[in-house]
Every structure is written in C-alpha cells, then in structure tokens.
Amino acid sequence: MSDKKETSEIENEEKKEDVETKAEKTAENTSDENQSQETETQSQENEANASEEKKEETPEEKIAALEAEVADLKDQLLRRAADFDNYRKRMIKEKQETYDYANAALLSDLLDSLDNFDRTLDAAKDATDAKSIADGIRMINNNLVKMLEDKYGLCGYGSEGDEFNPDEHEAIGRMEDENADKETLAQVYLKGYKLKDRIIRHAKVMVKVPKQ
C-alpha cells in the first residue's frame, strides 16, 4: 500500500512539472508575440514619421531641389555639346587630311619617273645621238604607263581604225570616206583614259564617216 502511494505521488509531481513547463512556454510565446507586435508597431510609427517629415518639406526646399536638378541637367547638356563639337571638329580635320593626302601614294610612285626624266635631260646636254634620247624617253613612258595600269587601274584608249563610240570619243571633226562602211577613228588627237571602268578623259578624235 505504501508503494502505491509513493508511485502516485511521483506521478502527481511529474504532471505538476509538465503543467509548469507548458505554462512557462506559453508565457515565453506570449512575450515573443508581444515583442514582435511592439517592433512592428514601432516600425510603422517610424515610417509614418518619415512620411510626415517628407510631407512637411517646405516650398523653399522644393525650389532648391529643383534648382539643383536643373543645374545638373544643364551641366550634362553642356558637356555633351562640348563632346559633340570636339567630335565634329575632329571629323572635319580627318576629312581634310584625307583629301589633302589622298594622292600621296600616287605621287610617291611618280617620283621614280621624275628622277628618270631628270637623268635623261642631263644626258641630253652632251648627247650626239638623238635616237638614244628618244629611246630613253620611250622607256620612261612605258614604265610609267605600266605602273599606272598595274597599280592604279588606269588605262589609255583610242587608236586609228577603232570604231567611233560617242560615249568614249569626243569628235573634233568629221571627214567623208567612200571606202568607209561605218564611223571609225581617222586620227587621234588626244588619247582617252579610264580609271578602272570610269572614263576620266574622253579621247579627242577625227571621225571618218561613210560618204553619202
């Protein structure tokens, strides 16, 4: 009987401890909830205060803020205008330099021919054979023409007997020929030249036409 009583008392003690533990946990949860609510309330109050402070901005402050914004935008505009002006000047300079030195490569290639002409003129002072001078000039001419054709695509056209083409030839005069069956070049006064496929100078010619 005594053992049963002791066991019952132990069980009662355990139940009492469980009840106290649960009560403590409930109290802790309640405290956390209250603290959370207080924090949320404080946060809402802070936001409300900040909103009120923002709403309470004076007209002078608004004007000052707008003036600062305008000044910043004006500064950005001036900087961009200056950058654009510098870019425009640089493009004009580069374009002018391209125009000024566009023929630098061609002129450099012509220097050899000019040097050869100088040598030929010096040799002609003491020359007794005109044929050697003529051969030297012919060689310079051939080298010059070949360089212009190979490197720059320049080619001459217009020879006696060629068919007359008004798109390529400029007729200086016309002469009738009873043996001619079509218009041909009777004489070439000035050769024409093409730069690749574009005519840069028309050939000036005398045209032979069939007799009427």
C-alpha positions as CSV (number, residue, x, y, z in Angstrom):
1,M,0.0,0.0,0.0
2,S,2.9,2.3,0.8
3,D,4.5,1.6,-2.6
4,K,1.3,2.6,-4.5
5,K,1.1,5.8,-2.6
6,E,4.7,6.7,-3.4
7,T,4.1,5.9,-7.1
8,S,1.0,8.1,-7.2
9,E,2.9,11.0,-5.6
10,I,5.7,10.7,-8.1
11,E,3.2,10.8,-11.0
12,N,1.5,13.8,-9.5
13,E,4.8,15.6,-9.2
14,E,5.6,14.8,-12.9
15,K,2.2,16.1,-14.0
16,K,2.8,19.2,-12.0
17,E,6.2,19.8,-13.6
18,D,4.6,19.3,-17.1
19,V,2.0,21.9,-16.3
20,E,4.6,24.3,-15.1
21,T,6.7,23.8,-18.2
22,K,3.8,24.3,-20.5
23,A,2.9,27.4,-18.6
24,E,6.4,28.8,-19.0
25,K,6.5,28.1,-22.7
26,T,3.1,29.7,-23.1
27,A,4.4,32.8,-21.3
28,E,7.5,32.9,-23.4
29,N,5.5,32.7,-26.7
30,T,3.2,35.4,-25.4
31,S,6.2,37.5,-24.6
32,D,7.7,37.0,-28.1
33,E,4.4,37.8,-29.8
34,N,4.1,41.0,-27.7
35,Q,7.7,42.0,-28.5
36,S,7.1,41.3,-32.3
37,Q,3.9,43.4,-32.2
38,E,5.8,46.2,-30.4
39,T,8.6,46.0,-33.1
40,E,6.1,46.1,-35.9
41,T,4.2,49.0,-34.3
42,Q,7.5,50.9,-33.8
43,S,8.4,50.3,-37.5
44,Q,5.0,51.6,-38.6
45,E,5.4,54.6,-36.4
46,N,8.9,55.3,-37.9
47,E,7.5,55.0,-41.4
48,A,4.7,57.3,-40.5
49,N,7.1,59.8,-39.0
50,A,9.4,59.7,-42.1
51,S,6.4,60.2,-44.3
52,E,5.2,63.1,-42.3
53,E,8.7,64.6,-42.4
54,K,8.8,64.2,-46.1
55,K,5.4,65.7,-46.5
56,E,6.5,68.6,-44.4
57,E,9.2,69.7,-46.9
58,T,9.0,73.5,-47.3
59,P,8.5,75.3,-50.6
60,E,11.9,76.7,-50.3
61,E,13.4,73.2,-50.0
62,K,11.4,72.1,-53.1
63,I,12.7,75.0,-55.1
64,A,16.3,74.4,-54.0
65,A,16.0,70.7,-55.0
66,L,14.6,71.6,-58.4
67,E,17.3,74.2,-59.0
68,A,19.9,71.7,-58.2
69,E,18.4,69.2,-60.6
70,V,18.2,71.9,-63.3
71,A,21.8,72.8,-62.7
72,D,22.9,69.2,-63.0
73,L,21.0,68.7,-66.3
74,K,22.4,71.9,-67.7
75,D,25.9,70.7,-66.8
76,Q,25.3,67.4,-68.6
77,L,23.9,69.2,-71.6
78,L,27.0,71.5,-71.8
79,R,29.3,68.5,-71.5
80,R,27.6,66.6,-74.3
81,A,27.5,69.7,-76.5
82,A,31.3,70.2,-76.0
83,D,31.9,66.5,-76.8
84,F,29.9,66.7,-80.0
85,D,31.7,69.9,-81.0
86,N,35.1,68.2,-80.5
87,Y,33.9,65.2,-82.5
88,R,32.7,67.4,-85.3
89,K,36.0,69.3,-85.5
90,R,37.9,66.0,-85.4
91,M,35.8,64.6,-88.3
92,I,36.4,67.8,-90.3
93,K,40.1,67.6,-89.7
94,E,40.3,64.0,-90.7
95,K,38.3,64.6,-93.8
96,Q,40.5,67.4,-94.8
97,E,43.7,65.4,-94.2
98,T,42.2,62.5,-96.3
99,Y,41.5,65.0,-99.1
100,D,45.0,66.6,-98.8
101,Y,46.9,63.4,-98.8
102,A,44.7,61.2,-100.9
103,N,47.2,61.2,-103.8
104,A,50.3,60.7,-101.6
105,A,50.8,57.1,-102.7
106,L,50.4,58.0,-106.4
107,L,52.8,60.9,-106.2
108,S,55.3,58.8,-104.4
109,D,55.2,56.2,-107.3
110,L,55.7,59.0,-109.8
111,L,58.9,60.1,-108.2
112,D,60.9,57.3,-109.9
113,S,59.7,58.5,-113.3
114,L,60.5,62.1,-112.5
115,D,64.0,61.1,-111.5
116,N,64.4,59.2,-114.8
117,F,63.3,62.3,-116.7
118,D,65.9,64.4,-114.8
119,R,68.6,61.9,-115.7
120,T,67.6,61.9,-119.4
121,L,67.6,65.7,-119.5
122,D,71.1,65.7,-118.0
123,A,72.3,63.1,-120.5
124,A,70.7,65.1,-123.4
125,K,73.0,68.0,-122.8
126,D,76.0,66.2,-124.1
127,A,74.3,63.6,-126.3
128,T,75.1,63.5,-130.0
129,D,72.7,60.7,-130.8
130,A,69.0,61.7,-130.8
131,K,67.9,58.1,-131.0
132,S,69.3,57.2,-127.6
133,I,67.5,60.2,-126.1
134,A,64.2,59.1,-127.7
135,D,64.7,55.5,-126.6
136,G,65.3,56.7,-123.0
137,I,62.1,58.8,-123.0
138,R,60.2,55.9,-124.6
139,M,61.4,53.6,-121.8
140,I,60.4,56.0,-119.1
141,N,56.9,56.4,-120.7
142,N,56.5,52.6,-120.9
143,N,57.4,52.1,-117.3
144,L,55.1,54.9,-116.2
145,V,52.2,53.6,-118.2
146,K,52.7,50.1,-116.9
147,M,52.9,51.3,-113.3
148,L,49.6,53.3,-113.6
149,E,47.9,50.3,-115.3
150,D,49.0,47.6,-112.9
151,K,48.8,49.5,-109.6
152,Y,46.0,52.1,-110.2
153,G,43.9,50.6,-112.9
154,L,44.5,53.5,-115.3
155,C,44.4,52.6,-119.0
156,G,44.5,54.6,-122.2
157,Y,42.3,54.0,-125.2
158,G,41.8,55.4,-128.7
159,S,43.7,54.3,-131.8
160,E,43.3,55.0,-135.5
161,G,40.8,52.5,-137.1
162,D,38.8,52.0,-133.9
163,E,35.1,52.2,-134.2
164,F,33.7,55.6,-133.1
165,N,31.8,55.5,-129.8
166,P,30.2,58.8,-128.8
167,D,30.3,57.6,-125.1
168,E,34.1,57.3,-125.2
169,H,35.2,59.6,-128.0
170,E,34.8,63.4,-128.5
171,A,34.6,64.1,-132.2
172,I,36.7,67.2,-133.1
173,G,35.7,66.9,-136.8
174,R,34.3,64.5,-139.4
175,M,35.5,63.6,-142.8
176,E,33.8,61.5,-145.5
177,D,35.4,58.4,-147.0
178,E,33.9,56.5,-149.8
179,N,35.7,53.3,-148.7
180,A,34.3,53.6,-145.1
181,D,31.3,51.4,-144.2
182,K,31.0,52.7,-140.7
183,E,32.2,55.5,-138.5
184,T,35.8,55.0,-137.4
185,L,38.7,57.0,-136.0
186,A,40.7,58.6,-138.7
187,Q,43.0,60.3,-136.3
188,V,43.5,60.5,-132.5
189,Y,44.5,64.0,-131.3
190,L,44.4,63.1,-127.6
191,K,44.2,59.7,-126.1
192,G,41.3,58.9,-123.7
193,Y,41.8,57.4,-120.3
194,K,39.7,55.2,-118.0
195,L,40.2,54.6,-114.3
196,K,39.0,51.0,-114.0
197,D,35.5,51.3,-115.5
198,R,35.1,55.0,-115.3
199,I,36.1,57.4,-118.1
200,I,38.2,60.3,-116.7
201,R,39.1,61.8,-120.0
202,H,37.4,61.3,-123.4
203,A,39.6,60.7,-126.4
204,K,39.6,63.7,-128.9
205,V,39.4,62.3,-132.4
206,M,38.8,63.0,-136.1
207,V,36.0,60.7,-137.3
208,K,35.8,59.0,-140.7
209,V,32.2,58.5,-141.9
210,P,30.8,56.8,-145.0
211,K,30.3,59.0,-148.0
212,Q,26.7,59.9,-148.6
